[in-house]
Amino acid sequence: MPDHPVEQGAAGSLTDKIAKESSESTASSHANHADIQTHNSKGPVVPDSMPKAESKEELKKRAEELNK
């Protein structure tokens, strides 16, 4: 791949310039990476109240009523 003449005499990259001026940065200072606790599993969520279990016959009857 041929080199472009401008690329040969490049004074420095933008990332080098940013690294030198990091003390003047206005970027947020919060941590970029999540803590290990963030990835811990909280386990299954159990609701406080569950509806009463219905029989198959009741469910079929309700489905027929809804599908009229």
ABEGO torsion letter per residue (X at the ends): XBBBAAAAABAEBAAAAAAAAAAABABBABBABBBAAAABBAEBBBBABBBBBBBAAAAAAAAAAAAX
